[in-house]
Amino acid sequence: MWRNLLLSLALASPALANDGFGGLSATGLTFGQTEAVAMVEEDLFISPTKVKVSYVFENQTAQDVTGEVIFPLPPIGLAGLYYSPFNLPEDVRRANFLNFHAVVDGVEVPVTLDRIAVIEPPWEENRPSSEQYDTPGRDVTVELAGLSIPLSVDLDEVTAAIQAGGQATIQALTAKGLLEYYPAEGDSPEQIVPVWSVVMRYHWTQTFPAGQKLTIAHDYDNLPSGGLLGWEDPLPDYMAEYEDRYCVDAGTSRAMSKATAYTDSDGNSYSMGSAYMMSYVLRTANSWAGPIGKFRLTVDKAAPENVVSLCADGIKKTGPTTFVWEQTNFTPDRDLEILLMQPIPRQ
């Protein structure tokens, strides 16, 4: 829906997360809390196309500690994919479509991927704590399994499964609040809009040797959501979320407006660019012992003309496209939400 040239952007693509600590139980993968293993260093790099992170963990006890290292993606909303499948690859049925790799002390380790489905609350309300990332919302995995609906982020695959179940499946999903259904009418085709979200979690079993440090690194493709975004400066009330979610201040707002300004062939002036919403869950770090000893974040906005905004007091520009934010004894109380505005190429 357009509002003064603002495209309603569905945050549909994968956001990313810190490693968490947990285990495997009879009910599946669960987050836990360890007082034995500390995250003493984290070096995180985020760009629109790549994420790389390296951790140093230390077992602070005299005994080996074994647990599940869990890398959760925040929920991927299927309704968002229905309206804006921005930046997702064509091969989303491939299990590792993020090209995720985990390396422990220089050796790549195999990882397992599992999925659950949830109905998540609005972003503004009841954001989950680090302890809730195993089920960040109402878990509807069993309900979908009972109706033979796959835990897929391929909308065609999900829609085909719903249609295969016929009206009985459509009615059951609608009654459970899992589907918005609009039958064909006139020139309007049938619309099947799933409203659940899929949570994907990479994990592996790891032993942390007694009294020793262990380096764990990941890299994977960043596939941020986004689309065309009309910018208004100063921000009107209906864009207030950008101030809260991305800490867009007055100077950054002016910069975004200027960077994306253009005049069309009819002489009308607008500010519109391609927006990338990059998210990264930090609060799962709180499942380790104590705060993050040394934390370093590098954000690369990819091109000098791009404008970026995030909530990070004291972040410093270190190059034409890079910014660095460093913290010590860091206990994250919110996740990273990064807005990048890219001018539309002009001919």
C-alpha positions in Angstrom: 0.0 0.0 0.0 1.3 3.4 -1.0 1.2 6.3 1.4 2.7 9.5 0.1 5.2 7.5 -2.0 6.1 5.3 1.0 5.9 1.6 0.0 4.8 -0.6 2.8 7.9 -2.7 3.2 7.5 -6.3 4.3 10.4 -7.5 6.4 10.4 -10.8 4.8 14.0 -11.8 4.2 16.3 -13.5 6.7 17.7 -11.4 9.4 20.6 -12.9 11.3 21.7 -13.6 14.9 24.4 -14.1 17.4 25.2 -17.7 18.5 23.2 -18.8 21.5 23.8 -21.7 23.9 21.2 -24.4 24.4 20.5 -28.1 24.0 18.3 -30.8 22.5 15.4 -32.1 24.5 12.4 -34.3 23.9 10.5 -31.2 22.6 13.2 -30.1 20.2 15.8 -27.4 20.2 15.8 -25.2 23.2 17.9 -22.2 24.4 19.5 -22.4 27.8 21.9 -20.5 30.0 25.5 -21.3 30.7 27.5 -19.8 33.6 30.6 -21.8 32.5 31.4 -20.5 29.0 31.9 -16.8 28.3 31.9 -14.9 25.0 35.0 -12.9 25.5 35.2 -11.4 22.0 32.9 -10.8 19.1 33.9 -9.2 15.8 30.9 -8.7 13.5 30.9 -7.4 9.9 27.6 -6.6 8.1 27.1 -5.4 4.5 24.1 -5.6 2.2 25.6 -8.8 0.7 27.6 -10.5 3.3 27.8 -11.1 7.1 30.9 -12.4 8.8 31.4 -12.9 12.5 34.1 -14.3 14.7 33.8 -15.2 18.4 36.3 -16.1 21.0 34.7 -18.3 23.7 36.3 -19.3 27.0 35.4 -22.1 29.3 36.0 -20.6 32.7 35.7 -23.9 34.6 37.9 -26.9 35.2 35.6 -29.3 33.3 34.7 -29.7 29.7 31.3 -28.2 28.8 29.2 -29.6 25.9 26.1 -28.0 24.5 24.3 -26.9 21.4 25.6 -23.8 19.6 22.5 -22.3 18.1 22.3 -19.7 15.3 18.6 -18.6 15.0 17.2 -16.5 12.2 14.4 -14.1 13.3 11.0 -15.1 11.8 10.6 -14.9 8.0 7.0 -13.7 7.5 5.2 -15.5 4.6 2.7 -12.7 4.3 5.6 -10.3 3.7 6.9 -12.7 1.0 3.5 -12.6 -0.6 3.7 -8.9 -1.1 7.5 -8.3 -1.4 9.9 -11.2 -2.1 12.7 -8.7 -2.3 16.2 -10.0 -2.5 15.5 -13.7 -1.9 17.3 -16.2 -4.1 15.4 -18.4 -6.5 16.6 -21.6 -4.8 15.0 -21.1 -1.3 14.0 -24.8 -1.3 17.7 -25.5 -0.9 18.3 -26.1 2.8 21.4 -23.9 3.1 20.3 -21.1 0.7 22.2 -18.6 2.9 25.4 -20.4 2.1 26.1 -20.6 5.8 29.4 -21.9 7.0 30.7 -22.5 10.5 34.4 -22.9 11.4 35.7 -23.9 14.8 39.4 -23.2 15.4 40.0 -23.1 11.7 38.1 -26.3 10.8 34.7 -26.2 9.1 32.1 -28.2 11.0 28.8 -29.7 9.7 25.6 -27.9 10.9 22.0 -29.0 11.3 19.1 -26.8 10.2 15.6 -27.1 11.8 12.5 -25.0 11.3 9.5 -24.1 13.3 6.5 -21.9 12.5 5.1 -19.1 14.7 2.6 -16.4 14.7 4.7 -13.5 15.8 3.5 -10.3 17.6 4.0 -6.9 15.8 7.5 -5.6 16.0 6.5 -2.7 18.2 4.8 -5.0 20.8 6.2 -7.6 23.1 9.6 -8.1 21.4 11.0 -11.4 22.6 13.8 -11.6 25.1 16.9 -13.7 24.5 15.3 -16.5 26.4 12.3 -16.6 24.0 14.2 -17.0 20.7 13.4 -20.7 20.6 9.7 -19.7 20.1 9.5 -16.0 19.3 5.7 -16.1 19.1 2.9 -18.6 19.2 4.3 -22.0 17.9 2.0 -23.4 15.2 4.3 -26.0 13.9 2.1 -29.0 14.9 -1.0 -27.3 13.5 0.6 -27.0 10.1 2.0 -30.5 10.2 -1.5 -31.8 10.9 -2.6 -30.2 7.6 0.4 -31.4 5.6 1.7 -27.8 5.2 5.5 -27.7 4.7 7.7 -25.4 6.8 9.0 -23.7 3.7 9.8 -20.1 2.7 8.9 -20.9 -0.9 5.5 -19.3 -1.3 4.6 -21.4 -4.4 5.3 -24.6 -2.5 3.2 -23.5 0.5 0.4 -22.3 -1.7 0.4 -25.6 -3.7 0.1 -27.6 -0.4 -2.9 -25.5 0.7 -4.6 -25.8 -2.6 -4.0 -29.6 -2.5 -6.0 -29.8 0.7 -8.9 -28.0 -0.9 -11.5 -25.9 0.9 -11.3 -28.0 4.1 -7.6 -27.0 4.5 -8.4 -23.3 3.6 -11.2 -23.2 6.1 -9.2 -24.9 8.9 -6.2 -22.5 8.4 -8.6 -19.5 8.3 -10.3 -20.6 11.5 -7.0 -20.9 13.3 -6.0 -17.4 12.2 -3.2 -18.8 10.0 -4.5 -17.7 6.6 -6.1 -14.7 4.8 -8.2 -16.0 2.0 -9.8 -14.1 -0.8 -11.8 -16.1 -3.3 -11.7 -15.2 -7.0 -14.1 -12.4 -7.8 -14.6 -10.8 -11.2 -11.2 -10.0 -12.7 -9.5 -10.5 -9.3 -7.8 -13.9 -8.9 -7.9 -16.1 -5.8 -5.5 -14.9 -3.1 -4.0 -17.3 -0.5 -1.9 -15.3 2.0 -0.3 -17.4 4.8 0.2 -15.2 7.9 2.6 -17.4 9.9 6.4 -17.0 10.0 9.1 -19.6 9.6 12.0 -19.6 12.1 15.2 -21.3 10.8 17.9 -22.3 13.3 21.4 -23.6 12.4 23.0 -25.6 15.2 25.7 -28.1 16.1 26.9 -29.9 19.2 30.1 -28.3 20.6 32.5 -29.2 23.4 34.4 -26.3 25.1 37.6 -27.7 26.6 38.2 -27.0 30.3 40.0 -23.7 30.9 40.6 -23.0 27.2 39.5 -20.5 24.6 37.8 -21.6 21.3 37.3 -19.5 18.2 34.1 -19.9 16.3 33.5 -18.1 13.0 30.6 -17.9 10.5 30.0 -16.3 7.1 26.9 -16.3 5.0 25.0 -14.3 2.4 23.0 -11.4 3.7 19.6 -11.2 2.0 18.0 -8.1 3.6 14.4 -7.2 2.9 13.4 -3.9 1.4 12.1 -2.2 -1.7 11.4 1.2 -3.0 11.0 3.7 -0.2 9.8 7.3 -0.5 11.5 9.5 2.1 9.9 12.6 3.7 12.0 15.1 5.6 11.2 16.0 8.3 9.7 12.6 9.1 5.8 12.7 9.3 4.1 10.9 12.1 3.3 7.7 10.1 7.1 7.2 9.6 7.9 7.5 13.3 8.9 3.8 13.4 12.1 4.8 11.5 13.2 7.0 14.3 12.6 4.3 16.9 13.7 1.2 14.9 16.8 2.7 13.2 17.5 5.9 15.3 17.1 8.1 12.2 18.0 11.6 13.6 17.4 14.9 11.9 20.8 15.0 10.1 20.5 11.5 8.8 16.9 12.2 7.6 18.2 15.2 5.6 21.0 13.1 4.2 18.6 10.4 3.1 16.3 13.0 1.5 19.1 14.7 -0.3 20.8 11.4 -1.5 17.5 10.1 -3.0 16.1 13.4 -4.5 15.2 13.5 -8.1 12.8 15.3 -10.5 10.8 13.4 -13.0 10.0 14.3 -16.6 6.9 16.2 -15.5 8.9 18.4 -13.2 7.7 16.7 -10.0 10.3 16.4 -7.2 10.6 13.4 -5.0 12.9 11.6 -2.6 12.9 7.9 -3.3 15.5 5.2 -3.1 16.1 1.5 -2.7 15.9 0.6 1.0 17.6 -2.3 2.6 16.5 -3.4 6.1 19.3 -5.3 7.7 18.6 -7.0 11.1 20.8 -9.0 13.4 19.8 -10.6 16.7 22.3 -9.6 19.4 20.4 -10.6 22.5 21.1 -14.3 22.1 24.6 -13.4 23.4 23.0 -13.1 26.8 22.7 -16.9 27.0 26.5 -17.1 27.7 28.2 -16.4 31.0 28.4 -12.6 31.6 28.6 -9.8 29.1 30.5 -9.8 25.8 34.1 -8.9 26.8 35.0 -7.0 23.6 32.5 -6.3 20.9 33.3 -4.8 17.5 30.8 -4.1 14.8 31.8 -3.0 11.3 29.0 -1.8 9.0 29.9 -1.4 5.3 27.2 0.6 3.3 28.7 -0.6 0.0 28.9 2.7 -1.8 29.8 6.3 -0.7 26.5 7.7 -1.9 24.5 5.3 0.2 23.2 6.5 3.6 22.9 4.3 6.7 21.3 4.6 10.1 21.3 2.4 13.2 21.1 2.7 17.0 24.7 2.7 18.0 25.9 5.7 20.1 29.5 6.6 19.4 29.8 4.8 16.1 32.7 6.2 14.0 33.2 6.5 10.3 36.5 4.7 9.4 36.4 4.8 5.6 34.4 6.0 2.6 31.8 3.2 3.2 32.7 1.8 6.6 31.6 2.5 10.2 32.9 0.9 13.4 31.2 0.6 16.8 33.2 -0.9 19.8 31.9 -1.8 23.2 33.5 -3.5 26.3 31.6 -5.6 28.8 28.6 -5.4 26.5 25.2 -6.7 27.4 22.9 -6.2 24.4 19.4 -5.0 25.4 18.2 -4.6 21.8 19.0 -6.2 18.4 20.7 -4.5 15.5 18.3 -2.8 13.0 20.1 -1.1 10.2 18.5 1.0 7.5 20.5 1.6 4.3 19.2 3.9 1.6 20.6 3.6 -1.9 19.9 6.2 -4.6 18.0 4.9 -7.7 20.4 5.0 -10.7 19.4 7.8 -13.0 19.6 7.6 -16.8 
